[in-house]
Amino acid sequence: MSDVRVRFAPSPTGYLHVGGVRTALFNWLLARQQKGTFILRIEDTDQSRSTEEAIDAILEGMRWVGLDWDEGPFRQTERMDLYRQHAMTLLDHKQAYWCVCTAEELEARRKEAQAKGLSPTYDGRCRARGIMNPTGDAALRFKAPQEGQTVIEDLIKGEVTFDNSVLDDLIILRSNGYPTYNFSVVVDDALMGITHVIRGDDHLTNTPRQIPMFRALGYPVPRFGHLPMIMGADKARLSKRHGATSILAYRDMGYLPEAMLNYLARLGWSHGDEEIFTVPDLIKKFSLDQVQKSSAVFNPDKLLWVNAQHIQHGDPKRVSRLLRPFLDQAGVGTTAKALSDDWMVKLVLALRERAKTLADMAAAAAPYLAEEVTFEPGAAEKFLTPAIVTALTKLADRFAALSEFSHASLEQAFKHVLDEEGLKMGQLAQPVRVALTGRTATPGLFEVMELLGRERTLARLRQGIERAKAAG
């Protein structure tokens, strides 16, 4: 077992979005590759914005994409005593102090500093007051280093240096007793033994604030790596206006979880010119050394292509299992649970070359499951005409006489009718295709017949013959 310990620590203030899943994925891949530990932690101390529904959505999204965790999920609201104990330790060691400045006073000073063109940071006026037992509302502030530099040996960006003079004394415990983000994160990472903190580079400015806290508490400082942001095509940070960004929205649209992981891994990471990866491939080949420093652009069309590749080349049994709920949603004439596993695999094999999503595949499956044939506009009028009645009738008779309803026997019977009637394949195949499915484009004709089975194939052929007669 490796000593690598990483975590994914989302805030439950909304859905689990693709950027969060990519952060989770890179941590998960590192843990799985190094045979380390992947920890899930829910940072829910923001009482005004955190919801149980969001927590459920995070867990559901993680389970859907298959990012299993070894420890957790831990919730910060269940660890409040730990944060307060550590805050008091800093106070006892004179690494923190009570601040009695009111919110109104702080806001007035912030505006004054901005008016003078200064940084609107806390001016430290309570730092030297030595307040020991405040009687009213008071917050606990960390004594940030005021001289020197904090140097981060970032695993992705390389060396990043911050002047400590720009740091202010952050509040670590609010007047209501709740810890702030930067402090609770440090305590959690320290107590959970996190060795590598891999997170978005929007957290980079938090890192020089957190490192001194690790040191003040006497804990080892983890290694940090900051991932580039994911941008929309307009180079703005990915948001709802760039399309569905909730990971569960992609599930509902018919994307495969392994396709999502494949695509998100390639957003900011590369392995030569390879584009398509299975999850075992990613575990084997992933490296932080190959994570790029610049932002990645989310391309919905590329994601759709990757999804189509996984549908076409994935295990048809697995694809068929994932397809079942989409058949029910599509209302295709039967319940998916009534269909055998073997038949479902045949359906997937027949439809997967044309399908980009499971929703596409479910829509394409309608002709093989519906009670009645629904014709595309103009299809019946063009192909089911009196001129084809004789050939269709002979074909139906030959099909009915077959001892075995298989691809080979169907093809042989078809050739006999073509020879007898002096027709080319297309002249008979299209009327048969339209009679059986109502569509002019389908998988191979004999695959279609096998999917429909003998009874439905004959019934639909005979209905097509009657329609063709009536057209005269």
Salt bridges, closest charged atoms under 4 A:
GLU43 OE2 - ARG41 NH2 3.05
ASP44 OD2 - ARG75 NE 3.15
ASP46 OD2 - ARG49 NH1 3.81
GLU52 OE2 - ARG75 NH2 2.69
GLU60 OE2 - ARG251 NH1 2.64
ASP68 OD1 - ARG32 NH2 3.59
ASP70 OD2 - ARG32 NH1 3.02
GLU71 OE1 - ARG5 NH2 2.98
ASP81 OD1 - ARG84 NH1 3.89
GLU105 OE1 - ARG109 NH2 3.80
GLU107 OE2 - ARG110 NH2 2.66
GLU107 OE2 - LYS111 NZ 3.96
GLU112 OE2 - LYS116 NZ 3.19
ASP123 OD1 - ARG109 NH1 3.63
ASP123 OD2 - ARG125 NH2 2.85
ASP154 OD2 - HIS226 ND1 2.51
ASP168 OD1 - ARG209 NH1 2.91
ASP169 OD2 - ARG127 NH1 2.84
ASP188 OD2 - ARG41 NE 3.47
ASP188 OD1 - ARG79 NE 2.78
ASP189 OD2 - ARG7 NH2 2.89
ASP189 OD1 - ARG41 NH1 2.90
ASP201 OD2 - LYS157 NZ 3.27
ASP202 OD2 - ARG237 NH2 3.30
ASP234 OD2 - ARG241 NH1 2.84
ASP234 OD1 - HIS242 NE2 2.81
ASP252 OD1 - ARG251 NE 2.97
GLU258 OE1 - ARG318 NH2 2.62
GLU274 OE2 - HIS271 ND1 2.95
GLU274 OE1 - LYS285 NZ 2.87
GLU275 OE2 - ARG266 NH2 3.46
GLU275 OE1 - LYS302 NZ 3.26
ASP341 OD1 - ARG324 NH2 2.92
GLU411 OE1 - HIS407 ND1 3.73
GLU420 OE1 - LYS394 NZ 3.67
GLU420 OE2 - ARG398 NH2 2.74
GLU421 OE2 - LYS394 NZ 2.61
GLU466 OE2 - LYS469 NZ 3.66
